[in-house]
Amino acid sequence: MNKKQNTIWAAAALLGLGLLAGCGSDSKPAASEASAPVSGSAIRLTGTSGDVDLAKPAARVAALEWSFAGDLLALGVTPVGIADDGKAAAMRKLNGGQPLDYAPLGERSAPDIEAILASAPDLILGDTDRHTAILDKLRAVAPTLILNSRKGSYDDSLGDFRQIAAAVGREAEGEARLKQHAEAMELLQAKAEKLPVRKVLIGVARKDGLNAHSAFSYAGQVIQRIGLENVASGSEEEPYPELGLEGIVEADPDAIFIATDDEMPITDQWAKTSVWQGLRAVKAGRVYEVDRDVWTRFRGITPAESIAGEAISRLESVSSQ
């Protein structure tokens, strides 16, 4: 599948999730330029590196992981800064294709402390895996809440969303959005139950290998939430196991979703072999290239709807042929 087709499918999935989410309410809150939360009293937040106390809801939030930026946007709050890895186009995609005004804060793996300081946040959102080691530096700038995103599960993402909603004083809006999300996922599950195929594999393909997103991963759990079966084995310690062609043959899924931003992923080499051509998914035309940002980097409740919605749309389109 070419890149243009992949982009069209990603856009369609994003549009589809908006239509699905509308079943719970008219729309998500619009992100204002000021992003001012409602007034409130002192707040205690619970993270993986301890509690964080705020005297009042945060008005200026720096997001060091893309999922946190997405959650803020879903609550109608524009982050003052995002560790965007220098990928402004991805941030625009995260914002539904709309321009996003924020200060770039360097790479997620190595955020720019000086840039964070210059953005004058009153709260920093950091990731357990990436930012626990620099927590003291971050707390020297502003109160810092550490949440489990990069190696967290789908359930973790729901808990993170509640913490972020509380941090900006938008708990009521957060609960309304979570209800909307649950309704959207239930609709997708009902569609999945009608599909003739259920066994799927999600993998990130590089030049030199493929990492499967197992049932312990975020995307893997999203797929399971709507009733599809994830064929990849993994663990809490290793949610993204390396998987070779022999392992894929052994699992022989009904459908394969490949996320890559590599020009020459290893799956291109595999596709030339008779072994790959013998896979059930390949013979049925159910191998799909998907947007790596949406499927593996964004996380959060809105991307979950995108992933689930695109998976169902792709499988329905082939099943109806």
Disulfide bonds with the S-S distance in Angstrom:
none
